[in-house]
Amino acid sequence: MKHSLLENIKYVYREAFKKCPKIKFYLAVNFISSILLPLFSTLIPTIVVFAMTSAVDLDFYVLIVLVISLTSFVLMSLKYYSFNRYERENTVVRCTTFWIRLSKHQMEIDYENIEPKEKQKIVSKAFEAMSSNWVGIELMLKQAPVLIFNIVGLIVYGVLISIYSPIVLPILFVMSFVNYYLTKRANNYVKKTREAVNDEWYEMYYLSNEATDINNGKDIRLYRLDRWFSKLFVILTKRRTTLAKKINQKFLFAQVSDTIFLLIRDFVAYFTIISMVIDGKIEVATFTFLVGIIAGFTGWLNSLLDSFNSLRTANIQVNEYRACLEMKNHFNHDQGLTAEDVSLPIKIEFKNVSFKYPDAEEETIKDLSFTIEPGEKVALVGSNGAGKTTIIKLLCGLYAPTSGEILINGHNLIDFNIDEYMKLLSVLFQDSEPLALSILNNVCCVKEEDVDLPRFWKAVEEAGLKDKILELEHQEQSFITQIFDESGIRLSGGETQKLLLARALYKNAPLLILDEPTASLDPISEEAMYLRYAKFTEGHTSIFISHRLSSTKFCDRILFLEDGKIIESGSHYELIARNTKYKEVFDIQSQYYKEEAA
């Protein structure tokens, strides 16, 4: 939903006033000083000229000039003080209110709102609206008061000009709006190319992250990927430079035209009031006053048009920010069934479930139905693209089915508070990685004060990681990687799997899901790790996924998937005895490992 400029200004200031009430005071002081200061500055030369051209007591006028000068100094001090404090509060509001809200929202919204590329672009644009002091939220906070100051200043100065020379006013307006039209054309071009600019920014951001990611360091050096990255950086930089040149050319034309019309406008305005002096219609002191007022009026008008253009740009960005916050969730986050509403162990039912990814042409899962009984250990096997991970994403509430129902102990998954539902799950994906935090934080995933230390040590001992932790200088407080701590450690592949196992054991959730987290291990190590998971989660409903059929022999039941459908179901030995496709794949894999061993 797009919001008008006024709606967005109200939205931004409502949040700003809530976070920093002092902003109102700084705005008021800045408003008064910004309006009065130019007026006082104009009065000084006017009074000096009047005193020099009149037979009056100079001492009196010297005193007046001193008073006005002192007042101007006070106003200037107040203006800069209030402006600097207001600017500082703006940054505080952006970083502590809007940035945190967006970051929190990104971590809490449904996964389907952040995985597709188009949704990632929405999130990327929202963060771009928060990326500096001169874009989006903060740009609006800067320019909205400037617009109001300019309107009030324009009215005051316009009234003063119209009293002495009404004909000058329309001249100033017409010339200024010609300049505004040219600048608007340049801004419209920026708006038209905004999507292309955003795409370039998104691609450059991705490349920068990947090029500097320490996990890619070995491959970049071994395969000389630095040349590939450098080539892409050059291509993207050229594309961005070409776009920037076109935009700059539009603004250069507007600026040159603005200068020409400014000269014409000033010439006509000053010629008019000079003629009035020559004709004896106004005095020299009044002329001096009008020169200052016309210059001030021109400044207010130009500033008004500039601030309005800036606000139009900011409005686009604030709309992008709000569009991200307004992305709709399929799942409940504030209401619905809780973890306490589910009796244990868990029974899972898929009833005629179909699912199509947002950017896909065909369904990945087609009219799928199956049941996993309470406490049962089930394996999902099949080739790549069979739908195994998609089933897990649906079961985890990361995506909602296109059609059909997923029942948890008879309750429709869609009826749960999804945050409560997550308490029922211990899930490890193939690409699961520890965070650059302490071992304790990685295992417990709770605030430090909520950590149950005896439970932590029990989990790492069962996972086979306790001895390793005790050997470390900082033990459980040791950081993984050196991003936040120079003394941080690096875990081997096997140690990482043990850490993730400890995380699952610590949570002790009633539903365990393993989506090939051990794919990087050899078949024997993978089977041993799966058996370890199974041993310590006895009585829990468990789902195991693997390409290696030998790793899931211990499961109560195996579901063999192909093209989003279950084509075979049974225990390992039942499927082998039936001479099924499962047996065919199992025999091929067995032969491969025998040849490898030989």
N, C-alpha and C positions, 0 to 999 in steps of 0.2 A: 504494500500500500504506500503510495506516494503522499507526502505531507507538504502542505504549502509552506512558504518561507515564514509566514507569521506563526504557524503551528510549530515549526521547528525551533524558532527563536523562543517561544514560550516553553517548549520542552527543555531546551538547553539551560535556560535561566532558572526554571523551576528546580532543576537538579543542582545548579550552581548555588542558588540561594540556600537550598537545604543543607549543602555541604559547608559552605562558607558564608554565613549571614553578613559578615563584614563587607562583603562585596557591594551591598546596597549603599553603605556609607561612602566607600571609595568612589563609586559611580556618581553619587550626588556631588561630592567635592570636585571631582573631575569635570562634571557637567557645568557647574557654576563657574569655575576658573577658566574652562575652555571657551565659554561664551563671552565673559567679561574681559579677559586678557587682551584679545585683539582690539576690542573697543577702546580700552585704556591706551593701548599703544598708538592708536590712531589719534586720540585726543591730544597727546603731547606736542607733535609738530603743529597741529592746528592752533593750539594755545600760543605757542612760540611765535608763529606767523602773525596771529591776531595782535599779540603784544607789541611786535615790531612795527606793525602798520597802524597802530592806534596810539593816540596820546593818552596813555593810561599809566598808572603806577606800576612800574616793572617789578618792584619787590613783591607785590601781591601775586603777580602771575608766576614769579619764581617759586613762591611758596606753594602755589597750586600745582606746578609742575613737579616739585619735590614730593608732594603728597601723592600725586598720581603715580610717580615713579616708584615710590615706596610701596604703594598698593599693588602696582604691577609686579614688583619683586615678590611680595607675599603671595599673590595669585599664581605666579610662575612656580614658586616653591611648592605651593599646595597642589598645583597641577601635576608636577613631576613626581611628587611624593605619592599622590593618590594613584597616578598612572602606574608607577613601578609596583606598588602594592597590589593593585588590581591585576597586573600582568602575572605577578607571582601566584596569586590565588587562582588565576585561570589555569596555570600549569598544574597546580595542586589538584584542582577539580578534574582536569583531564586525566591525570595519572591515577588518582585515588578513587574516583567515582566511575567515570566512563570507561577507562581502560580495564579496571578490575571487573566491572560488570560484564564487559565483552569477553574477557578471558574466562571468567566463571561460566558465562553462558555457553561459550564454545565447548567447554569441558562437560557441560550438563545436557546439552541438547541431544536429541536422538542421533545416533551414529550415521543414519542415512542422510542427515543434513550436512555432514562434513566429508563423507567419502567421495561422492561423485565430483568430477572436475568442475562442473558448473556451480555446485554448491561451495566448493573450495574457493572459487573466484569471488563469490558473495562474501565469504569470510575474509578473504584477502583484501577486498575493497573496504570492508568495515574497519579492519586494522589500519589500512592506509589513511582513513579519516582521523586516526589517532596518532599518526606517525611523527608529527612535529607541531611546533607552535603556530605554523602558518597554513594549516589545512583543517578542513572539517570542523570539529567541535570547537577547538580553540580559535580558529579563524572567525567563526560566528560570534564567539564571546568577545573578540576584539572589535569586530566591525559593526555589530548591532548598535552599541552606544555611539560609535562614530557617526553612523547614519542619523541617529536622533539629534546629536549635537549639530550636525550639518543642516538638518531641516530647520531647527530653531534658529541657528545663526543666519541661515538664508532668509528666514522671515524677518528677523530683526534688521538685517542689513538692507533687505529689499524695501522695507518700509522707509528707512532713512533715505535711500536713493530716490524712491518715488516722490518723496516730499520735495526734493530739490530739482530732480530731472527725471520725470516719468518715462521719457523716450529711451533713456539708456537701458532700462530694465529689460524690455523685450529683445534688444540687441544682444545683451549678455546671455539671455536664455537660449535664443536661437542658435548662436554660435556654439554654445556649450553642448547643446543636444546633438548637433552635427558630430561633435567629437565623441559623444556618448554612442551614437549610432555606429561609428567606425570601430570603436573599442568593442561594442557588442558583437559585431561581425567576427572579430578576432576570437572573442570568447565562445561564440557559437561553433567556430572551427575546432576549438579545443574540446568542446562538448562532443562534437561529431567524431573526433579521433580518440576520445577517452577510452573506448573499449580496446582499441589497438594499443594504447599506452599501458593500460592495465595488463594486457596479455604480455607485453614486453617486461613489465615490472615483475609479474608472476614468474615468468621463465627465468629472469635474471636472479630472482630470489632463490629459486630452486637450485640453479647452477651454483650459486655462491655457497649455499648450505652443503651441497654434495661435495663440492671441491674442498671445503674446509673441514668436513666431517672426518674425525680421526679414524673411524671404522673403515673409511674408504682409502686411508693412507697407503696401505700395502698394495692394493690393486692399482692405484694411480701410479705408483712407482714401478711395480713389476710389469705392467702392461703399457707403460708410457701413456696413460690416459690424460696426462697433463697437456699433451698436444691436442687431444680431442676437446678438452675443456677450454683451452686457449682459443681454438678455432671457433667454438660456439660463442665464447665471450666476444670475440671480434665481430662475428656475424650479428649478434644481438646489439652490441654497441653501435655498429653501423646503422642498424635499423632504428635504434632509439635516436641516434644523431640526426638521421634523415627526418624523422618525425619532428624533432626539436627544431630543426632548421625551418621547416615549413611553418610551424607555430610562431617562431620568432619573426619570420618574414611578415606574417599577418600583423603581428603587434608592431613591427617596425614601421609598416605603412600607416597604421593607426597613429603612432607616436609622431611621425613626420607631419601627417595631416593635422594632428592636434596642435603642433607648434605653429604651423602656418595660420590656422584659424584663430589661434590665441593672439598672434600678432595683429590680425585683421580686427578681431574683437576689441583688443586694447586700443588700437589706433582709432577706431570709430568712437569708442566710449570717451577716450581722452580728448579727441577732437571736439566732441559735443560739449564737454564741460569747459574746455579752453575757449570755445566760441562764446559760451555764456559769460566768461570773465571779460573777454574783449568787448562784448555788448553791454557790459555793466549790470548783468542780471544777478551775478553773485560776486561776493568779495573774494580776495585772495585767500583769506583764512578759511572760508567755506570751500573754496577750490581744493585747498590742502586736505580738508576733512573728507571731501568727496573722493579724492584720489585714494586715500586710505580705505574708505568704505568700499569703493569699487574693487580695489585689490583684494580686500577681505571677502567681498561677495563672490568674486571670481574663485578665490581659494575655497570658500564653503561649497560652491556649486561643483567645482572639479572634484573636491573630496567626497561630496555626496554621491556623484556618479561613480567614482572609483569604489567607494565602500559598497554601493549597491551591486556593482559587478562582482566584487569579492564575495558578497553575501549570496549571490546567485550560485557562484562556484561552491561555496561552503554548504549551501542548501542541497546541492546534488550529493555531496559527500556525507552530510548528516542523514540524508535519506538512505544512502547505502549502509550507513551504520545501523540505522533503525530497521532496515530490511533484514539484516542479519538477526537482530534481536527478535524480530517478528516472525521468523521461520516457525512454522507450525509443527508440533510434535504429534506423532501417532499415539504415543504412550502417555499415561498419566504421570505427573511428577509431584503433584501436591495432594492427590487423593487416590483412593483405591485400596485394594487388598494389601495387607502387610505380610511380612515373613511369618508372623505369629499365627496368621490365618491358615497356614499350611501344616498339616500333620505329616510326620516323618515315618518312614522314608518316602521319597517322592516318586510319583507315577507320572509318566509323560505320555501324552497322546497327540499325534498329528492326525487331524481329520480333514481329508481332501484339501491339503495345503498346496497352493501354487504360488510361485513367486517369480517376478520379472524385475531385473535391475532397472533403475530409472532410464539409463541410456542404452539399454539392450533392446534388440528386436524380438527375441524369443524368450520364453520362460526358461529359467534354469531349473526350477522345481515344478513338476507337473502332477497335479491331483494326487499328492503323496499322502498315504495313510499308514501309520504303524503305531505300536504301543511299546513302551519300555516299562516293565513292571517295577514296583518298589524294590530297591536294593539290587536290581539286576545290573550286570556289567555287559555292556553292548559295544561292539566294534562297528564302525562305519568304514567300509573299504570300497575301493573302486579307482579307476584311472583319474587323471587330472580332468577337471571340468565335469565330473560326474554329479557334483552338487553337494559333496560332503561338508565343505566349509560353509556353504550357504545355509544348510540345515542348522549348523551350529550358530550362525549369526542370527537366524530366526529364533532359535531356542533361547539365545542370550538376550533377546529383546533389542538387538542392534538394528534389526529391520522388522517391519510388520509384514505379514503375508499379504500378497495381492488378493488372495481369496482363501477360504478355509479357516480352520481354527487350530490353535495349539492350546491344549489343556494341561494344567499342572494340578494334579489331584482333583480333577474335575472342574477347576476354575480356568476360565479363559484368560490367557496371558495378557490380553489387552485390558482386562479389568484390574490388573495389579497396579499399585504405585511402583513404577519401574525401579526407583531407587531402593525400595524395600525388597523388590524381587531379586535385585543384584546380591542381596545378602545370602541368598540361597545357593549362589554359584561360586565354585572355584574353577577358573578357566585358564588354561595355558594354550596360547596359539603358537604356530610355527615360528612367527617372528617376535615372540615375547623376548624382551630385553630388560635387564635390571636398570634401574635409574641411577644417575650419578649422585647417589645419596649414600648414607651409611648402610651397612649390612642389616642393622636393626630396623631401619626405616624400610628397606626393601622387603624384608620378610613380613613385618607387622602391618605396614601400610596404614598406620594410625598415628595420631599425635603422640609425641614423646610421653606425655603424662598418662596416656591411655594404654601404654605398652604393658603386657603381662610377661615379665621376664622369665619366670619358670616355664610358661607355655612356649616362649621363644626358644629357650635352650632345649626343650623336649622336641620341638619341631626340627631344629637344625641337627640334633643328634639322630633322629629317625631318618633324616635326609642324608646322613653320612657326611655332614659338613662341620660338625662341632670341632674335631681335632684341628682342621685347617684354621678355623676362627681363633682358637686358643693360641695358635702359633704366631698370630699377628700382633704387632706392637700395640695397636689400639683395639684389638679384639672385635667385639660386635659394633664398636663405634668407628671401625675402619671404613673409609669411603671407597666406593667402587669408581674407578677412573680418577683422573687428577683434575677434573674440571673445577671442582669446588675445594679440593684439598690436595696440596702438592705431594702429600704422603699417601695418596690414594693407591689402591691396588688394582690389578687386572686378573680376572678369573679365567681359567681355561674353559673350554666348551663343556666338559663334564661337570666342573664346579658350578658353572652357571646353571646347568640343569638341576643340580642339587639345591642351589639357592631358590630356584623357582618351585621345586618340590616342597622345600621348607615353607615357602609362602602359602602354598595350597594347604599344607598340613596345619599351619598356624591358623588359617581362617576356618578350617574344619567345617566347610559348608556341606550341606546334605547332597548337593549335586556336583559331581566332579566331571569336568570336560577337558580332554586333552586332544588338541587339534595339531598333531604332528610336532610337538615342541622339541622332539628328539631327532628330527629329520637329519641333523648334521652329524649324528652319532652313527657308528657302524651297527649292523643288524643285531649283533649279540649284546652290545651295550644298550641299544634301544629296548630290546626285549627285557633285559635286566631292570632297566629303569621303569618300564611299564609295570613289571611285576612288583616293584617296590611301591609304586603308587597304589596298586591294587591291594597290597598287603595292609598298608596303613589306612586305607579308606574302606575297610571291610564293613559291609552293612550300608554303605552309601550307594545311591544310584550313580553309575559311572558310565561315561561314553568315551571311547578311545577311537582315534582316527590314525590310520597309518597306510602308507603305500606298501609296506612290507607285511605280507600276510602272516609271516611266521611270528611277528611281534604280538599278535592279538589272539593267539591260539587259546590263551587262558580265559577268554571272555565266555560268558554264558551263552551269548548269541552273537552272530555276525550278520550284518545287513550288507549285501553286495549291491552297490549302486551303479547305474549306467544311464546317462542322459536324463538325470533328475528323477529316476524311478528306481524302486527296489526290485531287482530281478531275481534275487535269491536270498533266503533267510534260513538260519539254522546255526548249530554249533560248528566249530571247525571240523570235527570228526564226522558230523552228519553231512556236511557239504562235500567233504572228501569222498565219503561213501557213495554219494549220489552221482558222482562223475559229472559235476557241474562246471560252469565257467570259472567259478571260484577255484576249483581243483586244477583247471587248466592253467590259470595264472599262477597258482601256488607252485605247480610243477615247474613252470618256466623259471620262476624266481629261485626255486631250490636248485635247479640245474646251473643257474648263473653263479650262485654262491659256491656250489661244488667245484665248478671250473676255476673260480677265483681262488679257492683254497688250494687246488692242485697247482 
